[in-house]
């Protein structure tokens, strides 16, 4: 969807147009669903919270301020909403945001494309490397390469600074590179 | 990380020429960066790291069943209806009583234009679009206009709040509270009188349809009758047959959102959809069978490029469209 189309749909949605709401719903549902599933690791909870998130958006559309980036806005608010739901769900334990995220956000082999340009490794090995990264690094990688958010948007969604998104990505890739090198060497030695 | 120049790395991953080198997509950039690297070997680690960040990790797109999304959407829509129906109508009604704070969305479909209005070249400003072209304009009073393809607006330089329209346009009228200055749009069939609001005008069929979402507006029909509209109402008027329809509709009427390059159709028949295309691109359509005309289309269709547009229609209606010169022939897709 082009940005300008998104914007006019958003405008019409704020005006109460349900057609526009439906278009936005259909467009953003898959990416928010996949993102939510990553955070919660629970399909039912993801579905329910996404459902109530969209209804909430519609209900409170008049109080939403000026939104310059609709995609980033939806990711940010849905993430917050979902984390709150997760906290309620686990109210008798003392999880905070980062421990909720730490326990989840693992990537699965079905999600990785078999054609990797950066790391020419078997999917299973690459997956192992990716899942050995911190949850924050995995989330940044997911948002960048799966959800196609840019650095500024990732910073807003993850509620960290622009510089720390860069650092997180850098660290992740430095580690991935050195690990993939050693696993390549190991492969050669084993064969 | 000691060999990594942070600032340089950040610049590299944002640099289109560098990205072109990484993706081997532009010969000049490939040459440039190859020679740059051979001259700056100490930066090789930063370059390699930047390259891997640009290429990144490839993910497969996980597809979610459309039926499931539709099911979830219907669920959301029904809870919205439960929650907002009673309060919403009160809200709109109250708003209708405040004529100066209106925000209207009007959908008007008006007749084939019968020759252009006379333009006086010295004092009249004219904006005209060709087939398939969409332009954004800001009028001298601050009102913004999006003009669809094959459309014309004209106004006197002295008074840009009195517009003549042939074709299709979307107006975002700037209110002037101090003088309560009105804004007029005149078409072949009628005159629309507004204060500050947003509305959509289309003069492309042999009648005028107006749908008001919020706010209030005044219509002065060509036969002299004047009508006030309140939200949720639909007015249709044809100058040639003098038929007037004035009724209440639900706000989910099908209409097209063309102004940002997408037509949004909500259960519109293929015949109506193709009529839109005919006006925007100046083409004509033949249907192989009558029942093809009645196929329903829902969803967004890009309208900036005829080829892409037709491909999208073919796909969503499951038909074949063959183009010969300016004629489209629509056949069943077997």
Interface residues (C-beta under 8 A of the other chain):
Chain A: X1 X2 X4 X5 X7 X8 X9 X12 X15 X16 X17 X18 X19 X20 X21 X22 X23 X25 X26 X29 X30 X33 X34 X47 X50 X51 X54 X55 X58 X59 X110 X111 X112 X113 X115 X116 X117 X118 X119 X126 X130 X141 X142 X144 X145 X146 X166 X169 X170 X171 X173 X174 X176 X177
Chain B: X1 X4 X6 X9 X10 X48 X49 X51 X52 X53 X55 X56 X57 X58 X59 X60 X62 X63 X64 X69 X70 X72 X73 X75 X76 X77 X79 X80 X83 X84 X88 X103 X105 X213 X214 X251 X252 X255 X257 X259 X260 X261 X262 X264 X266 X299 X300
